[in-house]
Amino acid sequence: PGGGTPRGPSRSPRQESSAVVALAPPRLTALKVEGTAAEKMTLTALPQVLGKSPHSFQYQWYRRSVFGLEILAGASQPCYTLMRRDIGGTVCVRCSPVRDSDGLEGHTEERQGEGKME
């Protein structure tokens, strides 16, 4: 009889969903070291990364010798100039890609310079 609200199929408020897509960490596809293993010569780390996003790289140079692995203090750039103290050891670099958009660091790769420094 009178004045009620018409009943029909019930409708719920529009439900929206969103998905967060997590991007994979950046990955080096290659890390090459160029240069000559001789005092006062420069070794250069040449990383290549998968994908087109802008990337930065973190570097750390090391020396391997009969005494073990030694971090070369202050050697955190793509280039390292060999010094007398490197004689008898093998100089290597560790490199990690970092995606510029979110700072996410990828897997670290290690490569050594060509040949032992005599």
Buried (B, 14 or more C-beta within 10 A) or exposed (E): EEEEEEEEEEEEEEEEEEEEEEEEBBEBEEBEBEBBBEBEEEBBBEBEBBEEBEBEBEBBBBBBBEEEEBEBEEBBEBBBEBEEEBBEBBBBBBBBBBBEEEEBBBEEBEBBBEEBBE
